[in-house]
Amino acid sequence: MRRSTRLVRNLYPFILVAALAGCETGGGGSSSVSASPHGGGGSMVEQGRKLYVGRCTACHSPEPVRDYTRAEWATIIPEMSEESKLKPAQVAALRAYVDSLL
């Protein structure tokens, strides 16, 4: 395999995450959000992003967060959280991620 092909394959997960998140990583960023109270890795926003990109896209394609209003997310998150059996801490992280982009 050529070096450039290997580089693209190694970067693909990062490119995919940016695309799935709608390239909406600007703004407040995760550094302004406190770390998880459970001592897990990363901030609540980062954990929420991982859930959005991982769990939410397991069943359907990702939607750019900004395609929906806060009011719409207030309905979407509880419905989908129940459907995917997210724990309360995971729901809170998902809300933090969505809120960080709106």
N, C-alpha and C positions, 0 to 999 in steps of 0.2 A: 504494500500500500504506500502511495506517495505521502510525503510529509504533509503537504497541504491538505490532503484528504483526511489524514489522521487528525490534524488540527481542527478542521471543521467538525468532525465527529466528536471530538472532545469538547468542543464549545457548544454543540447542538443543544444539550440540556439547558444551558444558560440562555441561549437565544430563544428556545421554546418557552421558557418561563417568562421572559420579557414579553414575548408575543401573547401568551395566554393571559398575562396580567394587563394586556392592553397598553403596554409600555407606560403605565401610569405609576412609576416609582418616584416621580418628582414630588415636590411639595414638602410637607413636614418631615418626611422620611421616618425611618424607624428609630433613629437616634434620639428623638424627642419623646419617645414612649418608654415607659418604665418596663423593666424586665418582668418576666412571668413570676407570679407569686409562688409558683410551684418549683422554682429553681431550674426549670427546663432551659434548653438552649434557645437563646434569642429573645427578642421582644414579643409582646402580644401581637403586634402588627406582622412581624415576620412569621410567627406561628400561624396567624390567620391567612397569610398569603400562601403558605405551604398547604394549608387545608383547602383553600380555594382552587389552587392549581392541581392538587392531588385528589382529594375526596370528591369535590364538586364535579370535576371533569371525568370522574370514573363512569358517570352515567350519561352525561351530555356534554356538548361542546361548551367552552367557556364563553361567557358574555363579558364584554368590557364593563367594568363596574359603573362607569359614568353613563352607561346607556339607561340606567334606572335612577329614579329619584330616591331620596332618603325614605320617603313614605312607602315607596314600592319595596325597598329593601327591608323595611320594617315588617312587611308581610312575607317576603320571599325567605328571609333567613329562618324564621320560626318553622315555616312549612318544610323547607328543605332540611333543616336540622333534625326535625322529627323523622323525616323520611330516611335520612342517612344515619340516624341514631347517634348524633354527636353528643358528647358529654357537655355539661354546662360550661366548663372551662374552654372547650373547643368553640362553643357558640360565642363566648365572650371574645375570643381571639379573632374569630371570623368577623364579628361586628367591628372590632378595632381596625382590622384591615380595610373593610369597606368604608368605614368612617374616615380613615386616613386619606382616601381617594376622592371623597365627595367635598 
